[in-house]
Amino acid sequence: MPQTVEVRFKGTRRAFYNWPHEDTEPLRLQESVIVGADRGEDFGRISAVGDIAAKKCGGSCACPTDTAPAADRPGPGDPGTPPAPEAKEFPAVLRRASQDEIRRANELRKAEEEDRQRIVAKVREHKLEMKVSDVEWQWDRHQMTVFFSAEQRVDFRALVRELAGAFRTRIDLRQIGVRDEAARIGGVGRCGREYCCSTWLTELSPVNLSLAKNQSLSLNPSQISGGCGRLLCCLKYEHEFYVTSRKRFPREGKTVETLRGTEKVIAVDIFRERVYLRGADEARTIGLQELREEMDGVAGGAVVAAAPARRVEQRPEPRARPERTDRPRTERTERPRVERPARPETRAEVPAATSVPAETSPAPEAASPSPKKRRRRRRRRGGGGGAAGENRNPPAPGTE
């Protein structure tokens, strides 16, 4: 049976292969091998072998399936049917790497940084909004992969043509995210150790803000973010423990019935197994086991008087004001209504016998205005208050 191995390349790139010579020359960890790649060969190192490599694959990797027709496949109940092999049909490892091939791979890794600087200069000439993170040569120099990050879509067709002419090889520009960029470059986290994503963490699972809330951590982004600017990957390591432990405690903000009456859960401490309660009189801290016993005692009809009595009257009632008896009350008497004389009418009546031509007669007024209104009108017209009897608007000629 062929040996299943996991081969790691530069960065976090990995692939699974089969080694057909397991019986004679099995592969070991950290051995250098030459494997088949796209249009050529590539160089890698063994990171897992045997059952461990098969468990790491776990069916999530792309594995070729059996393409034989269904009629030609033997059924599980047919006599003489061999058991299904556990190893999957991965590509085969070509050979072990020699010392000369290892030296050649090391020279390529040293030259990749210089090539990245050349590519960065070309990107600046084309004025493209992209950050070149890393460059990886294929072992046979048939392909160069350029990893970059950008906030928006970038048109790099002219750049690819120029790079292909400069390096005389096939150019593959691959856009990656900030988390993948941190995994390829590497670094040291706030814990003092190398990034998990660049050392042992093979799959970058999504991390959201609810993980920090369930662990009662600070929601300040600068304190729960890693070097890539995203939330720390280690927030997910202990999340299951916090979720499981919180199921044993009452929910924060819930009202519980204890021997002291109705109290509200303010906070919980899952490591010390303490619960912080606040009642009507005071706040207290109680153990989880003691709280359960009090809640079970109240549910079972325990005597509430066993606990310290709670004061019901917190504030004294206001004293009633005594009635004043020094002077007698006087009954209110109604005032007599005084009838005011009616106002004289000031409407001027025009004799019926008087006839004025329609062209020269002024507009009839329904009622003559009071002296105050006439003075207001004069002020609005700009006439102001003049001598008594002075007419500011002389009548039309022929009407005197």
Secondary structure as GFF3:
##gff-version 3
##sequence-region A 1 400
A	DSSP	beta_strand	3	8	.	.	.	ID=ss1
A	DSSP	beta_strand	14	19	.	.	.	ID=ss2
A	DSSP	beta_strand	32	37	.	.	.	ID=ss3
A	DSSP	beta_strand	40	49	.	.	.	ID=ss4
A	DSSP	alpha_helix	50	57	.	.	.	ID=ss5
A	DSSP	beta_strand	93	96	.	.	.	ID=ss6
A	DSSP	alpha_helix	99	126	.	.	.	ID=ss7
A	DSSP	beta_strand	131	137	.	.	.	ID=ss8
A	DSSP	beta_strand	143	149	.	.	.	ID=ss9
A	DSSP	alpha_helix	157	167	.	.	.	ID=ss10
A	DSSP	beta_strand	170	175	.	.	.	ID=ss11
A	DSSP	alpha_helix	178	185	.	.	.	ID=ss12
A	DSSP	alpha_helix	196	199	.	.	.	ID=ss13
A	DSSP	alpha_helix	209	214	.	.	.	ID=ss14
A	DSSP	three_ten_helix	233	236	.	.	.	ID=ss15
A	DSSP	alpha_helix	239	246	.	.	.	ID=ss16
A	DSSP	beta_strand	255	258	.	.	.	ID=ss17
A	DSSP	beta_strand	261	269	.	.	.	ID=ss18
A	DSSP	beta_strand	274	278	.	.	.	ID=ss19
A	DSSP	beta_strand	283	287	.	.	.	ID=ss20
A	DSSP	alpha_helix	288	299	.	.	.	ID=ss21
A	DSSP	three_ten_helix	304	306	.	.	.	ID=ss22
A	DSSP	alpha_helix	371	381	.	.	.	ID=ss23
###
